[in-house]
Amino acid sequence: MTNSSKEIQNLKIGVLGSGQLGQMMCLEALPLGYEFFCYSPDKNSPSEKAGAVATVGSYESLSDLKTFLSKIDVLSFEFENIPKSTLEYLESETKNVSIFPPPKALVIAQDRYLEKSHFRKLGFRTAEFFHLTKETSKFNIAISYPWIIKTLRFGYDGKGQVKIKDETDYKVFLENAFLKGEEEYLVEEVIPFQKEISIILTRFQNGEIVCYGAVENEHKNHILDLSIYPARIPTGLNLEAIKMASKLAESLGYVGTMGVEFFLKENQIYLNEFAPRPHNTGHFTQDCQSFSQFQLHVLAITGNLPPTDVRPKPTLMKNILGNEYAESLSIARSLLKDDRYQLHLYGKMEAKPGRKMGHMNFKGTLEDVSSLFHDL
């Protein structure tokens, strides 16, 4: 599975971002003998607490970034909302540092219009969409209500979006939409989907792809609540989702782990969005009795060959948020007397409503899980 060359063994991995995804990458990289470095504006970060050598700096500070890059051999990301100017700078640094995934994947993922346009170029079915600017707001939008209007960049977990039921709602939205004049939005058709699924895949430097198959996801207040593996969907839809996600990864020249989200409506698949990094819906892989998404990511970006046998077993993942955190933590610890439950906390300094503080995995199916698991 692994390349035993001295060059691969001694690689120093750097990651932009220092949150829980970086933490979990670090926990896979250090036992494999790699040094792990992180760069972000945050002090006392989850990644640093896991053993990463931390540099605190601004993503806009190219001089600080240049110093950081001089310390590492491979750069990756656990956070896609890096300024576009910084990503363009990183493109010019590829002679000295290997960067996986390519910065262009982040440029596309962080811009909702570029993302949806790229999906359409590949022939994928998506919700209908419209690029809304001060200039285009004068045009007729040929999309039936209701809509979701999203900020073009920097939205996640339901942030930066508003539902528009009718023309009256739209007129109210426009009253404050262009206060600066340069704001950009994506108007998107609301898809009344039956299920949301995701595909977690890892593409290696030789072009081979390792994929777990579809994960079924349930949300509360726009934040992921529960992931069920394997997804309860027909085999044909599972294979179609894998094929679409693989084609997307290949189109980007992608290397590393990525998450791709889909809506299912009447046996049709709509591609919603992708994340150019390991993904919350892939956290179940830490306890699926096979390779985790983070281990595969580390292996891919360091030039190792893909594993030949990835056979995950049924697993559930439940997010633990800052809401009623003490109570959730008490429940989680009570479940640990059963070794099918595994608790993963991120070491964040403050519990806030909606903030992801950790997650709990269960090695088994929904039929076997304790009712307390749903109370986390």
N, C-alpha and C positions, 0 to 999 in steps of 0.2 A: 504493500500500500504506500509506503513512504520511500522517498528518495533519500539515501543515506549520505549524500555528499556533504562535505564540510560546510559548503556555502549555505545550504538549506538549514543545517543544524544550528548555525550561529547567527541566523538572521535576527535583527532587531525590528520588532513590529511597533509602529506608531499608529494611533487612532485619533482622529479629530472628534471631539466629544468625550465626555467622561462620566456619563450616566450609567444606568443599570445594564444597558446592552454592552457597553465597554467593559463593565465589571465582569459580565459573564464570558466575554471573549478572553479577558485576562485570566480568568480561572481555568480556561481550557489551554491557553498558550503557555503559562508558566510550567505546568507539569510536563509539557513536551520539550522543555529546554529553551524556549524562546524568551528573550527579554521583551518587556511590554511597556510602552510609553503612551501617555495620553496628553492631549492638549485641549484646553477649554478655558472659558473665563471663570470657572467655578472652583472654589477652594473646598477642601475636605469632601471630595466627590466620591460617589460609589466606586468608581474605577480605582482611585487612589487607595481606598480602604481595602481593595482586593489585592493590592501589591503593585499596581502600575506606578511607574516613575512619572510624576505629574509635572506638567508645565502649565502655569496659569497665565493666559494671555488672550488678547482679543483676536477674533477670527479676521478682523480687518487689518491687523498689524502684520504686514508682509515681512518686516525685519525679524520679528519674533518667530514667525512661521519658518523663515529661512534657517534660523538657528535650530529650531526643533527638527526640521528635515535633515540637518547635518548629523543628527544623532541616530538616525534610523535607516533601515534598508528598505522597508516596505511600509506604505501608508494605506490605511483604510479608514472607514467612517462608521460611526454609530449614530450619526445625526446628520440628516440631509439638508437642513436649512442653513447651509454655509453661504455667505454672500457670493453672488455670481462672479464678482471681480476676483475674489479669492480662488474660486474654482478655475477661472481662466489663468491665474498665476500658477496654480498647481499643474495645469496642462503643460506649461513651459518647463516644469521641473522634472519631467519624466525621465530625462537622461540620467539623473543622479539617484532618483528614488523610484522604485516600482510602485505604482498607485493602482489599487484594486478596491472597488470597481472603478472604471474610468470616470473622471469628473463629469463628463458629458451626461452620464446616467443621472447624476444628481441635478444637473441643470434642467433636465427634462422632468424629473420627479417632483421638483419643488415648484414648478410652474404648471398649474392645473390645465391651462390651455395648451401648452406644448405637449403635456402628457396625453390628453385626450386626442390631440391631433396626431400624435405618433401612433396611438392605438388604431386610429382610423386608417392611417397609411398602411398599416400591417393587415388591414382587412378585418379587424375585430369589431364585434357589435358592442356599442356603448350607448349610454343615455344620450339623447340629443343635447347639444350644448351651443353656447353663443358667447363670444368674447365681448364683454361689456366695458366700454370706456366712455369718457365724456362725449367723444365724437359719435360712437356707435349707439349711444343711448337715444339718439334721434331716430334710429331705424326701428322698423317693426320687427318684433322677435317672433318668428314662426314656430313657437313651441307652446303646446297646450299647458295651461295651468293644471296642477300646482308646480312651482319651481323651487329649486334650492339655489340661492345666490351665494357664491363662495368667494372669499378673497382669493386672488390668484396665487398668492404665496403665503407660507408660514401659518397654515391652518392645520390643526390636528385635534382628534378627540372631540369633534363637533365645534371647535372654536373657529371663529371667522366665517360663520355661515348663518343664513337666515332663510326661513321658509316663506315663500310668497304664494298666497292662496288665489289671488285674483288681481285685477288691474288696480284696484284701490290700494292693496298692499304694495304693489310695485311703485305707484306714485308716491306713497309715503317713504319708501326706501330711497327713491331718487332725491328727495328733499335734502338729504345729508350725505349722499353717496360720493359727491365730487367736490368736497370742500377745498381740497388742494388742487384739484383739476387733473392730477396725474394718476389717480386711483384706477385700478383694473380689477375686474371681477369675471367670474365664470357663471353664466346662467345655465342651469342644468335641469333637464327633465327629471321629475321624481319617478323612480321606477318602483311600482308596488310589488316588490319581490317576495318570494316565499321563504328563501333561505339566503344567507350570506356564507360564502365559503372562501377559503384562501388556499393557495399553493405555496409551500415553502420548498425552494429548490436551491441547490448549490451548483454553480458552473465552475469547472476547473480550468486551469490554464491550457490544457490539451483539448478543450472544447467539450469534454464529457460532462453530462449533467446527472446529478443524483437528486431524486425527488421522493418525498414521503407519500405523495397522494394527498387528496383534498382533506382539509380541516373544516369543520362546521363551527360557525361563530355566532354567539348571541351577545347583544349589547344592551346596556342600560344607560340612559341619558347620554347617548352617543359615545360611550366608552366601552371597550370590550369587557365583558363580564365573564363569559365562559367559552372555552374552546373544547370541542369534542372530536377526538380522533379515533377511528376514521370517520369522515363525514357520512351521514346517513343519506346517500344519494345514489342514483343508478350508476352502474359501472361505466356506461357510455359517457355520461356527463363528467365523471371523474377523469376519464381519459382525455376528453376534449379540453378540460381545464388545464391538465398537465401539458398538452400539446401547445395550447395558447401561451402559457407561461414560459415554456421552453423557447418558443419562437421569439417572444419578447426579449428574453435573455440573450439569445443569439444576435438579435438585431442591434443590441447595445454593445456587443463585444464584452459582455459582462463576465467578471470573475469574482466569485464569492457567493455568499448566501443572500437571497432576496425573498421578499414576501409579495405575493400578487393576490389582490382581492377581487372577488366576483360576486355578482348578484345572480340568483337563479329565479326565473319567472317562466312558468308554464313550459318547463323543459328546455328553455333557452338560456344561454349564458351571456351575461353582460360583463365586460371587463370594466371594473370601477377605478382602481388605482394600484400603483405598486410602490414598494419601499425599497430603496437600494441599500439594504442592510439586513441583518437578522431582524425578525419581526415578532411582535408580542404574541401573535397567534401560533408561533413556532416554539414557544416556551415549553410546551408539553414534551418536546424532544429531549429535554434534560433527563427525563425519567421514563422514556419509552422503551428502555432496554435495548437501545441501539445507539448509533452516533447522534449527538446533539447537533442542532443547527450551528452552534457556536464552534464546536470542534471541526465541523466540516468547513466553516468559513476560514478558520485558522489554517487548516490543511490546504485549502484552495489558494489562498493569497500567498502562502509560503512556497508554492511550487510543488507540493506533494501530489501524488497520483490519487485518484478517487478510490474509496473502498469498493470492494467487489460485492459486498453483501450487506445491504441496509434493510433490515426487517423490523420496523417498529411494531410494538404491540399496542392494543387499545389503551388510550390514556386520556385523562381529562385535565384541563388547566383552568383554575379560577383566579382571577385578579383580586388582589387585596388593596383597597384604596384607603385614603386618609380619612374617609368618613367612618366614624365610630371605630377608630383604629384599635384602641385598647381592647374592645370587645371582640373584634375580628381576630386579633392576635391570641386572645385567650382561647377562642374556639379552635384556631389552627393548632395551637400547642396541645389541646386536648385530643385532637385527632392523631397526633404523632405516635400514640401508643399502638396504632396499627401501622405496620411498616409499609403498607401500600401508599401512604401519604408522605409527601416530601414537601417541606417548607423552604421557600427561597425568599429571603428578605434583602432589600437593597441598601440598607444602612443610611437612608436619607435622614437629614437632620430634623425635619419638621413634617408632621402629618397634616396635610391640608385636604379639604374635601375635593375629590376628583383626582388627587395625586396618586400615582401608582407607587405603592410602598413595597410591594412584593407580590408573590403569587404562590399558589399551592397546587401541586400536581397529585393526581390519583392514578395509580397503576390499575386500571380496570375500566369498566363501562358505567354508564349512567344507572343501570339497574342495580349495581353493586355499591354505589357510593352512599355515604351517610347523608341524611337530610341536613346535618350540621354544615356540610360542605357548601350548601347553597346559601348559608347565612353569612359566609365570609364577606 
